[in-house]
Amino acid sequence: MTDSDLTGLVNVGRAVARYFERIGITRVEQLAGQDPVELYERMSAAYGERLDPCLLDTVMSAVDQADGRPGRPWWHYTPERRRLLEKP
């Protein structure tokens, strides 16, 4: 994987890479230090609809990898995503 290849990240194929590209993220290094929820919200806004919340799991995984953590399956992030999106 090169630093610029989003599809080299675990769980990121061409479809997910297009979500990132739609909000101006085209390189792995652009994900480092980002807030996954904010990225997901920006993606949803860019598409004019609330995107599948499971996409947030993948975004969380991608940001973790960009921050130097190991790649994990997207479902590893589901409990955390559910907690983050809980309505108070």
N, C-alpha and C positions, 0 to 999 in steps of 0.2 A: 504494500500500500504506500502510495506517495502521500505527502501531506495534503495534496489537493484533491485526492480521490475520495469523495464522500462514500462511494459504493464499496470502498475497502473496509468500512466500518461494519461491525457485526450488526445485523438487522437492517442495514440500509441498502436497498436495491434502487433501481432506476426510479421507481414510483416515489419512494420516500425522498430520494435526492431531488426530485422535481418540486416537492413541497418546500424543501430548504431553498432551492434556487428561486422559487417564487418570492421569497422574502429577502433575497440578496445574499444568502449563504451558499457559497460555491466551493469553499475550501474547509478542510477539517480544522485548521487552526482558527478559523472564525468562530467555531463552536466553543472553544476554550473559555471558561469563566462565565458562560452565558447561563441565564435562568431558563430551564427547560419549559416551565409553564408559560413564561413570556413568549418564547419562541412558538409554542403551540398556539397561543392566543393570536399571535401575528399571522400564523399560517391560516387559522380559521378566518380571520378578518380579510386576508388576501383572497380567500375563496368565497367570501360572503356567506358563509354558513359555519355552523359548529361542526368541525371535523370529528371523525371517530376518535373517542378518547384513547383508544389503544395506540393511536399515533403518538400520544404523549409518552407512552412507555418506551417507544423507539427513540424519541427525541431525548429522553432521559439517558438512555443507553449511549447514544451518540455523544452527548455532552460529557458523560463520564469518561468515555474513551479519549475524547479530545483533551480532557484534563489529566490523562495519564493512567486512569484506572483500567482494569482489564475489561474486555468485551464480555458481556453477559447476555443471555437470551432476553428478549423483550419482556417476557412474562415474569422475570425476576423483579421488574419494576412495578407490576400491577398493584400490589398492596400499597406501595408508597404513592402511586398516582391516585388511587382511590382516596387515600387520606388527604392528599393535597386538594382534591376537587370536591371534598365534602362540603355541603352547605352548612354553615353554622346554625 
